[in-house]
Amino acid sequence: MEYSGFIWTGQTSCHDVSGEEIPCACSGQDAEYAMGMPWPTPRFAVEGETVTDLLTGLTWTRDADPAEFPLDWRAALDFVARMNRERTHGFDDWRLPNRRELRSLISHQTRKPALPEGHPFTNVFLGWYWSSTTAAVDPAFAWYVHTEGGRTFYGEKNRYYLVWPVRGQGSGVLPATGQAGDSPFGRVWPEPRFELEERSNKAPPGGGQHVALDRLTNLRWRRSANLTGEPVLWEEALQVVRDLNAAEVTGAENSNQKYAAAGRWRLPNINELESLVDMSRHDPALPASHPFKRCQEVYWSSTTSMFEPDWAWALYLNKGAVGVGRKRYARFHVWAVSG
């Protein structure tokens, strides 16, 4: 299976701005394209008190609350260290998961908890879980993930949240976080990570240096990360990408170019957007050598929030956080992706 650098969100339904379910065909929404590494069936294998995720190769405690109560970040690390000293469940290589490892458990089709349907875990708490990843914006903060709906944010390390230990190096599906000192596991980024595409059959008509290939994910992004020039409604974000495709088809010089341009650009799903994040940086949370221009603070994704389907997922690029916004509010910007 070709490595994609990000996994499928799990979203299978499409929803309008009121949250009502609609047909996915021609919607431009996440579930129409289902981009990312597909999930295996079954997704999980239970082995005693541990569960192996057959998608990522990571092994988790089946009990999603082994500490039985919230801990601060340092105490969470100490708890996992004690598990190793005691060879809990027969292993001594447990660790606190990094941010991407923790997010890999999230399904964007479910809520309360936002985990894949039929998951085998017990004692899943509907709240925040610590990751091992320090927030670049302030070393006194660390990232955590909310299992009720799937949000990803950061908080002071002296706050109290849940612990869900993981072990194993994984299968290489998940990319590294980009942060030195974080979990050493994860696919190493290529160098250089981004490549500007010359005009060719790979680039849209008029594309060329306007397109940047992410060699980690094989996704192609518009170099200008501000397609509208101002914040727009979610429905407008989907439409402006349709208009971009239509304009490139109109501008194509021959039938081959028209075919290549048709349907090329998409509003990215939330995992595609999150794949850009370098967790060692902020303002913006992008790799130091990125080639993008006109970066904005927050971007719409094509992924509906199933916690409240009249909201959609968004990436807060200045921080690297994954949150939501109400579809009817013109607060976020548009970045187009292809591939």
Stockholm file with secondary structure:
# STOCKHOLM 1.0

chainA/1-339         MEYSGFIWTGQTSCHDVSGEEIPCACSGQDAEYAMGMPWPTPRFAVEGETVTDLLTGLTWTRDADPAEFPLDWRAALDFVARMNRERTHGFDDWRLPNRRELRSLISHQTRKPALPEGHPFTNVFLGWYWSSTTAAVDPAFAWYVHTEGGRTFYGEKNRYYLVWPVRGQGSGVLPATGQAGDSPFGRVWPEPRFELEERSNKAPPGGGQHVALDRLTNLRWRRSANLTGEPVLWEEALQVVRDLNAAEVTGAENSNQKYAAAGRWRLPNINELESLVDMSRHDPALPASHPFKRCQEVYWSSTTSMFEPDWAWALYLNKGAVGVGRKRYARFHVWAVSG
#=GR chainA/1-339 SS CCCCSSBCCCCCCEECTTSCEECCTTCCSHHHHCCSBCCCSSCEEEETTEEEETTTCCEEESBSCTTSSCBCHHHHHHHHHHHHHTTGGGCSCCBCCCHHHHHTTCCTTCCSSCSCTTCCCBSCCSSEEEEEEECTTCTTEEEEEETTTCCEEEEETTSCBBCCCEESCCCSCSBCCSCTTSCSCSBCCCSSSEEECCSSTTSCTTCGGGEEEETTTTEEEESBSCSSSSCBCHHHHHHHHHHHHHHHHHHCSSHHHHHHHTTCCBCCCHHHHHTTCCTTCCSSCSCTTCCCBSCCSEEEEEEECSSSTTEEEEEETTTTEEEEEETTSCCBBCCCEEC
#=GC SS_cons         CCCCSSBCCCCCCEECTTSCEECCTTCCSHHHHCCSBCCCSSCEEEETTEEEETTTCCEEESBSCTTSSCBCHHHHHHHHHHHHHTTGGGCSCCBCCCHHHHHTTCCTTCCSSCSCTTCCCBSCCSSEEEEEEECTTCTTEEEEEETTTCCEEEEETTSCBBCCCEESCCCSCSBCCSCTTSCSCSBCCCSSSEEECCSSTTSCTTCGGGEEEETTTTEEEESBSCSSSSCBCHHHHHHHHHHHHHHHHHHCSSHHHHHHHTTCCBCCCHHHHHTTCCTTCCSSCSCTTCCCBSCCSEEEEEEECSSSTTEEEEEETTTTEEEEEETTSCCBBCCCEEC
//
